[in-house]
Amino acid sequence: MDRNSIIGIILIVLILVGYQYLTMPSAEERARMQQEQDSLAALAIQEQARQADSALASNQKAAAAPENPMPTGTDSLAADTARADSLRAAGLRDRYGIFAPAAQGTNEVIVIGNEHLQVAINTYGARPNVIRLKDYKTYYGHKPLMLMVPDSGLYEYNFFLGNLKLSTKDMNFSAEKLGDMGVRLKAATTDPGKYIQITYQLDSASWFMKATAELVGLPEVDPRNVMFHWDLTGFHNEKHRPTEERSCTVFYKYLNSDRDFLSETKDDSKKLEGRTNWVAFKQDFFTVAMVKDDGFNSNGSEISITTLPNDTLFSKRYGAKLFFAEEPSDHAVLDMRMYLGPNQFNTLRRTGIPQFSRIIDLGWGIFGWMNRFLVIPIFNFLHRFNLSYGIIILVLTIAIKVLLLPIAFRNYKSSAKMRALKPEIDAISAKFGKEDMLKRQQATMDLYRKAGVSPMAGCVPMLLQLPVLYAMFRFFPSSIELRQQSFLWADDLSSYDSILNLPFTIPAYGSHVSLFTLLMAASTILYTLVNQKQMPQQQGMPNMKVMMYLFPVMMLFFMNSLPSGLSYYYLLANVISILQTTVITRWLMNEDKLRAELLANMKKPRKKSKWQLRMEEIQKQQQQARKRR
């Protein structure tokens, strides 16, 4: 083997070792992968564990039954064992009262599921152990998407029995499976006629699970003092952690008011002040919600959100302590529904829960209306044709531009009128100069009045287009349909695209380079150049040109980490606007004819409008004030 071959082999080995080192998951990713594997393993081996426990119990029973009578010398040991058992039973009665039998036993895991959900219920605590969404995966590793795994949160019903404060998390329940989609769990007492029963039932084809707690034969337990307590830690499931965290918080709605939410950027908590229709633990694209049609009781109920700044495995910690309003009875029923699913607008809207779809932030006022009644219907219509989402965004952009074309045409026409009057405006500027700005303004306004041109006519169409621009800014980051959908070089249209990962972080920019953002900024500069030729020169605004070119640079920093689908939309909108401007100004707008019409208007006598009269009056008052000085 010659020297070149040896060097080649060494280089290949170094490349392989380096590649394994660079692609090796971090400690946090390994911990998360292990936790998810443990959760799935728990679901898969539950039957084997149950069989093993049964076999072990049989062996222990056989071993405890001796073939020969116990020797007399062991009577003392048996008595000690019986005494210890008696003391333990007494301790359980002191701690749990009539629920002492429920404080003993072994736990098992019961799995229920429907078309969308798989839920593992642990009989110890009668609590969900695993909540898995079958239709979705995590971004990193494309692992099964879990809303809950063992030990990711505290789940319990707290209540008082006399002076004893009890919790279902400390009780063992017997289980009765109700087909594939339900399970009934029972915590026994020393009295067969008294028990707690908790039932979980999944809807056949939706994202809901009904949870019903029944207090049977326990009139001494006041249902109004029963607290449902759930602390849940949400996983980091998406590509860009900061963007994901900004969308994670707790939403809630009182029965008689609009939905509200806690802070999205810091730790926050709130004591609920009215009957609460629903409380939602909202992640970026998924939600766990507790819904009660007649409302949770405001007495003592509270919610909280906690940030986890140094945690790369989890996003935020959610908390809810909710009380019920049912009256005491021999059989009190405390029921609610749990939504365990995606933040998809139509899915949330079809639940029929008041304002539940407003978990998704589509913008306030007219911006939200624009998304609900224009953007989303067009998007959903195009979705039916099973097109690539990149093509859907392209067609959506064209459709919106066509709808806005009459407004855009008015804007171009107004600009053309202003340009047509440029010789007259230049003559006014030369006549009065910079020394007498007031007279120059009066003469300019008089020119506009005679020609039938309104300086505000070009602003109104632009203002009418702003709601669409902002609506799209809210629509794309909120669209779960774009999640993990690839197009061209972007691997996820709901997050940023990256053609280059930097070995350092640029303040306010990031550690990656988004090509869609670069193209969007470049197209904005090009559109500014094209549009500047169509806009009349504005007197007294020398810095306007600088601002027009500074804006794309600012957007380059601002949008580098925003969804690539949004940058792609703005890129398409700029390209279409450039083509639209070129077509209108070259073939649809005859400026010579337009100038002839304006000059003809100037020869006609025109009545001043109230606004013009008012402006002239203000200018006269200003002149008089200056003379008095």
NUROKOL-133315 format. One record per residue (C-alpha): x, z, y; residue in one letter. Coordinates in steps of 0.5 Angstrom, whole numbers, plus 500, padded with zeros to 3 digits. Each point is the difference from the previous one (the first is absolute). Layout:
[r [X; Z; Y]; "a"],
...
//
This chain:
[r [500; 500; 500]; "m"],
[r [503; 498; 507]; "d"],
[r [500; 504; 506]; "r"],
[r [494; 496; 503]; "n"],
[r [496; 502; 494]; "s"],
[r [502; 507; 501]; "i"],
[r [498; 500; 507]; "i"],
[r [494; 497; 499]; "g"],
[r [497; 505; 495]; "i"],
[r [502; 506; 505]; "i"],
[r [496; 497; 505]; "l"],
[r [494; 499; 496]; "i"],
[r [501; 507; 498]; "v"],
[r [500; 502; 507]; "l"],
[r [494; 496; 502]; "i"],
[r [496; 503; 494]; "l"],
[r [502; 507; 502]; "v"],
[r [499; 499; 507]; "g"],
[r [493; 497; 499]; "y"],
[r [498; 506; 496]; "q"],
[r [502; 505; 505]; "y"],
[r [496; 496; 505]; "l"],
[r [494; 499; 497]; "t"],
[r [500; 507; 497]; "m"],
[r [494; 504; 502]; "p"],
[r [501; 506; 504]; "s"],
[r [499; 507; 498]; "a"],
[r [493; 500; 503]; "e"],
[r [498; 494; 497]; "e"],
[r [502; 502; 493]; "r"],
[r [496; 507; 501]; "a"],
[r [494; 496; 502]; "r"],
[r [501; 495; 494]; "m"],
[r [501; 506; 495]; "q"],
[r [494; 504; 503]; "q"],
[r [496; 493; 499]; "e"],
[r [502; 499; 493]; "q"],
[r [499; 508; 499]; "d"],
[r [492; 499; 502]; "s"],
[r [499; 493; 496]; "l"],
[r [504; 504; 494]; "a"],
[r [495; 506; 501]; "a"],
[r [494; 495; 499]; "l"],
[r [503; 496; 494]; "a"],
[r [502; 506; 496]; "i"],
[r [494; 505; 502]; "q"],
[r [497; 498; 493]; "e"],
[r [506; 502; 496]; "q"],
[r [501; 506; 504]; "a"],
[r [493; 502; 498]; "r"],
[r [501; 499; 493]; "q"],
[r [507; 504; 500]; "a"],
[r [497; 506; 503]; "d"],
[r [494; 500; 494]; "s"],
[r [506; 499; 495]; "a"],
[r [504; 506; 503]; "l"],
[r [493; 504; 500]; "a"],
[r [499; 499; 493]; "s"],
[r [507; 501; 498]; "n"],
[r [500; 507; 504]; "q"],
[r [493; 502; 497]; "k"],
[r [503; 498; 493]; "a"],
[r [506; 504; 501]; "a"],
[r [496; 506; 503]; "a"],
[r [496; 501; 493]; "a"],
[r [505; 503; 495]; "p"],
[r [499; 500; 493]; "e"],
[r [501; 507; 499]; "n"],
[r [497; 506; 503]; "p"],
[r [504; 502; 506]; "m"],
[r [505; 506; 499]; "p"],
[r [498; 507; 502]; "t"],
[r [506; 500; 505]; "g"],
[r [497; 495; 504]; "t"],
[r [494; 503; 502]; "d"],
[r [503; 503; 506]; "s"],
[r [502; 493; 502]; "l"],
[r [493; 497; 500]; "a"],
[r [498; 506; 504]; "a"],
[r [505; 499; 505]; "d"],
[r [498; 492; 500]; "t"],
[r [492; 502; 501]; "a"],
[r [502; 505; 505]; "r"],
[r [504; 495; 504]; "a"],
[r [494; 495; 499]; "d"],
[r [495; 505; 503]; "s"],
[r [504; 501; 506]; "l"],
[r [501; 493; 501]; "r"],
[r [492; 499; 499]; "a"],
[r [499; 505; 505]; "a"],
[r [505; 497; 505]; "g"],
[r [496; 494; 500]; "l"],
[r [494; 503; 501]; "r"],
[r [502; 504; 506]; "d"],
[r [503; 493; 503]; "r"],
[r [495; 495; 498]; "y"],
[r [494; 504; 499]; "g"],
[r [495; 497; 495]; "i"],
[r [504; 494; 500]; "f"],
[r [505; 503; 496]; "a"],
[r [499; 495; 494]; "p"],
[r [502; 494; 505]; "a"],
[r [507; 503; 501]; "a"],
[r [502; 499; 493]; "q"],
[r [501; 494; 496]; "g"],
[r [504; 493; 500]; "t"],
[r [499; 494; 505]; "n"],
[r [499; 493; 498]; "e"],
[r [499; 494; 504]; "v"],
[r [494; 495; 500]; "i"],
[r [501; 493; 502]; "v"],
[r [494; 496; 503]; "i"],
[r [500; 494; 503]; "g"],
[r [496; 494; 503]; "n"],
[r [502; 493; 502]; "e"],
[r [504; 502; 506]; "h"],
[r [502; 507; 499]; "l"],
[r [503; 504; 494]; "q"],
[r [500; 508; 501]; "v"],
[r [503; 505; 496]; "a"],
[r [496; 507; 500]; "i"],
[r [504; 506; 498]; "n"],
[r [495; 506; 497]; "t"],
[r [505; 505; 503]; "y"],
[r [497; 500; 507]; "g"],
[r [495; 495; 499]; "a"],
[r [504; 496; 505]; "r"],
[r [502; 492; 500]; "p"],
[r [507; 500; 497]; "n"],
[r [501; 493; 501]; "v"],
[r [496; 495; 505]; "i"],
[r [503; 492; 499]; "r"],
[r [497; 494; 503]; "l"],
[r [500; 495; 495]; "k"],
[r [500; 494; 504]; "d"],
[r [506; 502; 505]; "y"],
[r [508; 501; 499]; "k"],
[r [505; 503; 504]; "t"],
[r [505; 496; 505]; "y"],
[r [506; 502; 497]; "y"],
[r [501; 499; 492]; "g"],
[r [492; 498; 500]; "h"],
[r [499; 506; 496]; "k"],
[r [492; 502; 499]; "p"],
[r [497; 503; 506]; "l"],
[r [499; 507; 500]; "m"],
[r [495; 504; 505]; "l"],
[r [502; 507; 496]; "m"],
[r [505; 502; 495]; "v"],
[r [501; 507; 497]; "p"],
[r [502; 505; 505]; "d"],
[r [499; 495; 506]; "s"],
[r [495; 505; 503]; "g"],
[r [496; 506; 499]; "l"],
[r [492; 499; 498]; "y"],
[r [495; 506; 499]; "e"],
[r [494; 503; 501]; "y"],
[r [500; 507; 503]; "n"],
[r [495; 505; 500]; "f"],
[r [498; 507; 500]; "f"],
[r [497; 504; 494]; "l"],
[r [499; 507; 503]; "g"],
[r [507; 502; 503]; "n"],
[r [503; 495; 495]; "l"],
[r [503; 494; 503]; "k"],
[r [500; 495; 495]; "l"],
[r [503; 493; 500]; "s"],
[r [498; 494; 495]; "t"],
[r [508; 498; 500]; "k"],
[r [501; 507; 495]; "d"],
[r [495; 498; 495]; "m"],
[r [500; 496; 494]; "n"],
[r [493; 496; 499]; "f"],
[r [498; 497; 493]; "s"],
[r [498; 493; 501]; "a"],
[r [495; 495; 498]; "e"],
[r [501; 493; 501]; "k"],
[r [494; 496; 502]; "l"],
[r [502; 493; 498]; "g"],
[r [506; 496; 503]; "d"],
[r [499; 502; 507]; "m"],
[r [498; 507; 500]; "g"],
[r [502; 507; 498]; "v"],
[r [496; 507; 501]; "r"],
[r [504; 506; 500]; "l"],
[r [498; 507; 499]; "k"],
[r [503; 507; 502]; "a"],
[r [497; 505; 495]; "a"],
[r [498; 508; 502]; "t"],
[r [499; 506; 496]; "t"],
[r [492; 498; 500]; "d"],
[r [499; 493; 497]; "p"],
[r [494; 499; 505]; "g"],
[r [505; 500; 506]; "k"],
[r [506; 495; 501]; "y"],
[r [503; 495; 505]; "i"],
[r [499; 493; 498]; "q"],
[r [504; 494; 504]; "i"],
[r [498; 493; 498]; "t"],
[r [504; 494; 502]; "y"],
[r [496; 493; 499]; "q"],
[r [503; 493; 503]; "l"],
[r [496; 495; 502]; "d"],
[r [500; 494; 495]; "s"],
[r [503; 495; 505]; "a"],
[r [502; 503; 506]; "s"],
[r [505; 505; 503]; "w"],
[r [496; 506; 500]; "f"],
[r [500; 506; 496]; "m"],
[r [494; 505; 500]; "k"],
[r [503; 507; 500]; "a"],
[r [494; 506; 499]; "t"],
[r [502; 507; 499]; "a"],
[r [494; 504; 497]; "e"],
[r [499; 508; 501]; "l"],
[r [496; 502; 494]; "v"],
[r [497; 506; 499]; "g"],
[r [504; 503; 506]; "l"],
[r [495; 502; 506]; "p"],
[r [506; 505; 502]; "e"],
[r [504; 494; 502]; "v"],
[r [498; 498; 507]; "d"],
[r [501; 492; 500]; "p"],
[r [501; 500; 507]; "r"],
[r [507; 504; 499]; "n"],
[r [502; 495; 495]; "v"],
[r [506; 497; 503]; "m"],
[r [503; 493; 497]; "f"],
[r [507; 500; 501]; "h"],
[r [504; 493; 500]; "w"],
[r [508; 500; 502]; "d"],
[r [502; 493; 498]; "l"],
[r [507; 497; 501]; "t"],
[r [500; 492; 501]; "g"],
[r [505; 496; 497]; "f"],
[r [504; 495; 504]; "h"],
[r [498; 493; 497]; "n"],
[r [501; 495; 505]; "e"],
[r [506; 496; 503]; "k"],
[r [501; 503; 507]; "h"],
[r [500; 508; 500]; "r"],
[r [499; 501; 507]; "p"],
[r [494; 495; 501]; "t"],
[r [497; 503; 494]; "e"],
[r [501; 507; 503]; "e"],
[r [496; 498; 506]; "r"],
[r [494; 498; 496]; "s"],
[r [500; 506; 496]; "c"],
[r [495; 506; 503]; "t"],
[r [493; 503; 498]; "v"],
[r [494; 497; 503]; "f"],
[r [493; 504; 500]; "y"],
[r [493; 499; 503]; "k"],
[r [495; 505; 502]; "y"],
[r [493; 498; 498]; "l"],
[r [498; 499; 507]; "n"],
[r [506; 497; 503]; "s"],
[r [505; 495; 500]; "d"],
[r [506; 500; 495]; "r"],
[r [506; 503; 502]; "d"],
[r [507; 502; 498]; "f"],
[r [506; 504; 500]; "l"],
[r [507; 498; 503]; "s"],
[r [504; 494; 497]; "e"],
[r [507; 502; 502]; "t"],
[r [500; 508; 500]; "k"],
[r [498; 506; 496]; "d"],
[r [492; 501; 502]; "d"],
[r [494; 504; 497]; "s"],
[r [493; 502; 502]; "k"],
[r [495; 504; 499]; "k"],
[r [493; 496; 499]; "l"],
[r [495; 502; 505]; "e"],
[r [494; 497; 497]; "g"],
[r [497; 497; 493]; "r"],
[r [505; 495; 498]; "t"],
[r [498; 494; 496]; "n"],
[r [506; 498; 498]; "w"],
[r [508; 502; 500]; "v"],
[r [505; 494; 498]; "a"],
[r [507; 501; 498]; "f"],
[r [502; 493; 503]; "k"],
[r [507; 497; 498]; "q"],
[r [502; 493; 502]; "d"],
[r [496; 496; 495]; "f"],
[r [496; 505; 496]; "f"],
[r [496; 506; 501]; "t"],
[r [498; 506; 496]; "v"],
[r [493; 503; 504]; "a"],
[r [495; 505; 498]; "m"],
[r [493; 498; 502]; "v"],
[r [494; 505; 501]; "k"],
[r [493; 496; 502]; "d"],
[r [497; 507; 503]; "d"],
[r [507; 502; 503]; "g"],
[r [505; 505; 498]; "f"],
[r [499; 507; 504]; "n"],
[r [504; 501; 506]; "s"],
[r [501; 507; 499]; "n"],
[r [507; 501; 498]; "g"],
[r [501; 493; 498]; "s"],
[r [507; 497; 503]; "e"],
[r [504; 494; 499]; "i"],
[r [508; 499; 501]; "s"],
[r [505; 495; 500]; "i"],
[r [508; 501; 499]; "t"],
[r [506; 495; 501]; "t"],
[r [506; 500; 495]; "l"],
[r [505; 497; 504]; "p"],
[r [506; 501; 495]; "n"],
[r [496; 498; 494]; "d"],
[r [501; 493; 498]; "t"],
[r [495; 501; 493]; "l"],
[r [494; 502; 504]; "f"],
[r [497; 498; 506]; "s"],
[r [495; 506; 503]; "k"],
[r [497; 506; 497]; "r"],
[r [492; 501; 501]; "y"],
[r [496; 506; 500]; "g"],
[r [493; 501; 500]; "a"],
[r [496; 507; 499]; "k"],
[r [492; 498; 500]; "l"],
[r [494; 505; 499]; "f"],
[r [493; 498; 497]; "f"],
[r [494; 502; 504]; "a"],
[r [495; 501; 493]; "e"],
[r [496; 506; 500]; "e"],
[r [501; 505; 494]; "p"],
[r [496; 499; 494]; "s"],
[r [501; 501; 492]; "d"],
[r [502; 493; 500]; "h"],
[r [504; 498; 506]; "a"],
[r [503; 493; 500]; "v"],
[r [505; 498; 505]; "l"],
[r [501; 492; 500]; "d"],
[r [504; 495; 503]; "m"],
[r [503; 493; 499]; "r"],
[r [507; 498; 500]; "m"],
[r [503; 493; 503]; "y"],
[r [506; 499; 496]; "l"],
[r [502; 493; 502]; "g"],
[r [503; 494; 505]; "p"],
[r [499; 500; 508]; "n"],
[r [496; 493; 499]; "q"],
[r [495; 499; 506]; "f"],
[r [495; 497; 496]; "n"],
[r [501; 505; 494]; "t"],
[r [499; 506; 505]; "l"],
[r [494; 497; 504]; "r"],
[r [496; 498; 493]; "r"],
[r [501; 508; 498]; "t"],
[r [494; 501; 506]; "g"],
[r [504; 506; 502]; "i"],
[r [499; 501; 508]; "p"],
[r [506; 497; 503]; "q"],
[r [504; 501; 494]; "f"],
[r [503; 493; 501]; "s"],
[r [503; 503; 507]; "r"],
[r [505; 503; 496]; "i"],
[r [504; 493; 501]; "i"],
[r [502; 500; 507]; "d"],
[r [497; 493; 503]; "l"],
[r [501; 502; 507]; "g"],
[r [495; 503; 505]; "w"],
[r [494; 497; 504]; "g"],
[r [501; 492; 500]; "i"],
[r [506; 500; 496]; "f"],
[r [497; 503; 494]; "g"],
[r [493; 495; 501]; "w"],
[r [505; 494; 500]; "m"],
[r [503; 502; 493]; "n"],
[r [493; 502; 497]; "r"],
[r [496; 494; 502]; "f"],
[r [505; 495; 501]; "l"],
[r [507; 500; 497]; "v"],
[r [498; 504; 493]; "i"],
[r [494; 495; 499]; "p"],
[r [504; 494; 501]; "i"],
[r [506; 503; 496]; "f"],
[r [495; 502; 494]; "n"],
[r [497; 493; 500]; "f"],
[r [507; 497; 499]; "l"],
[r [502; 505; 495]; "h"],
[r [494; 497; 495]; "r"],
[r [504; 494; 500]; "f"],
[r [506; 503; 496]; "n"],
[r [505; 498; 505]; "l"],
[r [507; 503; 501]; "s"],
[r [499; 505; 505]; "y"],
[r [506; 496; 505]; "g"],
[r [495; 494; 500]; "i"],
[r [494; 505; 501]; "i"],
[r [503; 502; 506]; "i"],
[r [502; 493; 502]; "l"],
[r [493; 498; 500]; "v"],
[r [497; 507; 503]; "l"],
[r [505; 498; 506]; "t"],
[r [497; 493; 501]; "i"],
[r [493; 503; 499]; "a"],
[r [501; 505; 506]; "i"],
[r [504; 495; 504]; "k"],
[r [494; 495; 499]; "v"],
[r [495; 505; 502]; "l"],
[r [504; 502; 506]; "l"],
[r [501; 493; 503]; "l"],
[r [495; 500; 505]; "p"],
[r [503; 506; 503]; "i"],
[r [507; 497; 500]; "a"],
[r [497; 493; 503]; "f"],
[r [497; 504; 506]; "r"],
[r [507; 504; 501]; "n"],
[r [504; 493; 500]; "y"],
[r [495; 497; 504]; "k"],
[r [501; 506; 505]; "s"],
[r [507; 499; 500]; "s"],
[r [500; 493; 501]; "a"],
[r [495; 501; 506]; "k"],
[r [505; 505; 503]; "m"],
[r [506; 495; 499]; "r"],
[r [496; 494; 503]; "a"],
[r [500; 504; 507]; "l"],
[r [507; 502; 500]; "k"],
[r [502; 495; 506]; "p"],
[r [494; 504; 504]; "e"],
[r [503; 506; 498]; "i"],
[r [507; 498; 502]; "d"],
[r [498; 498; 506]; "a"],
[r [496; 507; 502]; "i"],
[r [507; 503; 498]; "s"],
[r [504; 496; 504]; "a"],
[r [495; 501; 506]; "k"],
[r [500; 508; 500]; "f"],
[r [506; 502; 496]; "g"],
[r [502; 506; 497]; "k"],
[r [499; 504; 507]; "e"],
[r [492; 500; 500]; "d"],
[r [498; 501; 493]; "m"],
[r [493; 502; 502]; "l"],
[r [499; 493; 503]; "k"],
[r [503; 496; 495]; "r"],
[r [495; 504; 495]; "q"],
[r [494; 498; 504]; "q"],
[r [502; 493; 501]; "a"],
[r [501; 500; 492]; "t"],
[r [493; 503; 499]; "m"],
[r [497; 495; 505]; "d"],
[r [503; 494; 496]; "l"],
[r [498; 503; 493]; "y"],
[r [493; 501; 503]; "r"],
[r [499; 493; 503]; "k"],
[r [503; 497; 494]; "a"],
[r [495; 504; 495]; "g"],
[r [506; 503; 496]; "v"],
[r [500; 507; 498]; "s"],
[r [507; 504; 499]; "p"],
[r [497; 504; 495]; "m"],
[r [497; 494; 496]; "a"],
[r [506; 500; 496]; "g"],
[r [501; 508; 499]; "c"],
[r [493; 500; 497]; "v"],
[r [501; 496; 494]; "p"],
[r [507; 503; 498]; "m"],
[r [496; 507; 500]; "l"],
[r [495; 497; 495]; "l"],
[r [506; 498; 496]; "q"],
[r [503; 507; 500]; "l"],
[r [495; 504; 495]; "p"],
[r [502; 495; 495]; "v"],
[r [507; 501; 500]; "l"],
[r [499; 507; 500]; "y"],
[r [495; 500; 494]; "a"],
[r [505; 496; 496]; "m"],
[r [505; 505; 502]; "f"],
[r [496; 505; 496]; "r"],
[r [497; 496; 495]; "f"],
[r [507; 498; 496]; "f"],
[r [503; 507; 499]; "p"],
[r [493; 502; 498]; "s"],
[r [499; 495; 495]; "s"],
[r [501; 502; 493]; "i"],
[r [499; 493; 497]; "e"],
[r [507; 498; 503]; "l"],
[r [503; 506; 496]; "r"],
[r [505; 497; 496]; "q"],
[r [498; 493; 501]; "q"],
[r [506; 495; 501]; "s"],
[r [501; 494; 504]; "f"],
[r [506; 496; 501]; "l"],
[r [506; 505; 501]; "w"],
[r [495; 506; 501]; "a"],
[r [499; 504; 494]; "d"],
[r [495; 505; 503]; "d"],
[r [495; 497; 506]; "l"],
[r [498; 507; 501]; "s"],
[r [507; 502; 502]; "s"],
[r [506; 497; 503]; "y"],
[r [504; 494; 498]; "d"],
[r [508; 501; 499]; "s"],
[r [505; 494; 500]; "i"],
[r [505; 505; 501]; "l"],
[r [501; 507; 499]; "n"],
[r [505; 503; 505]; "l"],
[r [506; 506; 498]; "p"],
[r [498; 503; 506]; "f"],
[r [493; 502; 504]; "t"],
[r [499; 497; 507]; "i"],
[r [496; 505; 504]; "p"],
[r [493; 498; 502]; "a"],
[r [501; 494; 495]; "y"],
[r [502; 502; 493]; "g"],
[r [505; 498; 494]; "s"],
[r [497; 494; 498]; "h"],
[r [499; 493; 504]; "v"],
[r [493; 497; 499]; "s"],
[r [500; 492; 500]; "l"],
[r [492; 500; 502]; "f"],
[r [501; 504; 506]; "t"],
[r [506; 496; 502]; "l"],
[r [496; 494; 500]; "l"],
[r [494; 503; 503]; "m"],
[r [505; 502; 506]; "a"],
[r [503; 493; 500]; "a"],
[r [493; 497; 500]; "s"],
[r [498; 505; 506]; "t"],
[r [506; 498; 504]; "i"],
[r [498; 492; 499]; "l"],
[r [493; 501; 502]; "y"],
[r [502; 504; 506]; "t"],
[r [504; 494; 502]; "l"],
[r [494; 495; 499]; "v"],
[r [495; 504; 503]; "n"],
[r [505; 502; 506]; "q"],
[r [499; 492; 502]; "k"],
[r [493; 501; 500]; "q"],
[r [499; 506; 504]; "m"],
[r [500; 500; 508]; "p"],
[r [506; 503; 503]; "q"],
[r [498; 507; 502]; "q"],
[r [502; 502; 507]; "q"],
[r [503; 507; 501]; "g"],
[r [502; 501; 493]; "m"],
[r [507; 498; 499]; "p"],
[r [501; 505; 493]; "n"],
[r [494; 497; 497]; "m"],
[r [505; 494; 496]; "k"],
[r [504; 506; 498]; "v"],
[r [494; 504; 497]; "m"],
[r [498; 494; 496]; "m"],
[r [507; 499; 497]; "y"],
[r [501; 507; 499]; "l"],
[r [493; 501; 496]; "f"],
[r [502; 496; 494]; "p"],
[r [507; 504; 499]; "v"],
[r [496; 507; 501]; "m"],
[r [495; 497; 494]; "m"],
[r [506; 499; 496]; "l"],
[r [502; 507; 500]; "f"],
[r [493; 502; 499]; "f"],
[r [497; 496; 495]; "m"],
[r [506; 500; 495]; "n"],
[r [497; 505; 496]; "s"],
[r [493; 498; 500]; "l"],
[r [496; 496; 495]; "p"],
[r [503; 493; 499]; "s"],
[r [493; 498; 499]; "g"],
[r [499; 502; 508]; "l"],
[r [507; 496; 502]; "s"],
[r [498; 494; 496]; "y"],
[r [493; 500; 503]; "y"],
[r [503; 501; 507]; "y"],
[r [505; 494; 499]; "l"],
[r [494; 496; 497]; "l"],
[r [496; 501; 507]; "a"],
[r [506; 498; 504]; "n"],
[r [501; 494; 497]; "v"],
[r [493; 498; 500]; "i"],
[r [500; 502; 507]; "s"],
[r [506; 496; 502]; "i"],
[r [496; 494; 496]; "l"],
[r [494; 501; 504]; "q"],
[r [503; 501; 507]; "t"],
[r [504; 493; 499]; "t"],
[r [493; 496; 497]; "v"],
[r [496; 503; 506]; "i"],
[r [505; 499; 506]; "t"],
[r [502; 493; 497]; "r"],
[r [494; 497; 498]; "w"],
[r [494; 504; 502]; "l"],
[r [501; 502; 507]; "m"],
[r [501; 495; 506]; "n"],
[r [503; 504; 505]; "e"],
[r [500; 494; 505]; "d"],
[r [492; 499; 499]; "k"],
[r [500; 508; 501]; "l"],
[r [503; 500; 506]; "r"],
[r [496; 495; 503]; "a"],
[r [494; 504; 498]; "e"],
[r [503; 506; 504]; "l"],
[r [501; 496; 506]; "l"],
[r [493; 497; 500]; "a"],
[r [498; 508; 500]; "n"],
[r [504; 502; 506]; "m"],
[r [496; 495; 504]; "k"],
[r [493; 503; 498]; "k"],
[r [498; 506; 504]; "p"],
[r [500; 506; 495]; "r"],
[r [496; 507; 501]; "k"],
[r [505; 506; 499]; "k"],
[r [499; 504; 495]; "s"],
[r [499; 508; 501]; "k"],
[r [506; 501; 496]; "w"],
[r [504; 495; 505]; "q"],
[r [496; 503; 506]; "l"],
[r [502; 507; 498]; "r"],
[r [508; 498; 499]; "m"],
[r [500; 497; 507]; "e"],
[r [497; 507; 503]; "e"],
[r [505; 504; 497]; "i"],
[r [505; 495; 502]; "q"],
[r [498; 501; 507]; "k"],
[r [499; 507; 500]; "q"],
[r [508; 500; 498]; "q"],
[r [502; 496; 506]; "q"],
[r [496; 504; 505]; "q"],
[r [504; 506; 496]; "a"],
[r [506; 497; 501]; "r"],
[r [499; 498; 508]; "k"],
[r [498; 508; 501]; "r"],
[r [507; 502; 497]; "r"],
//
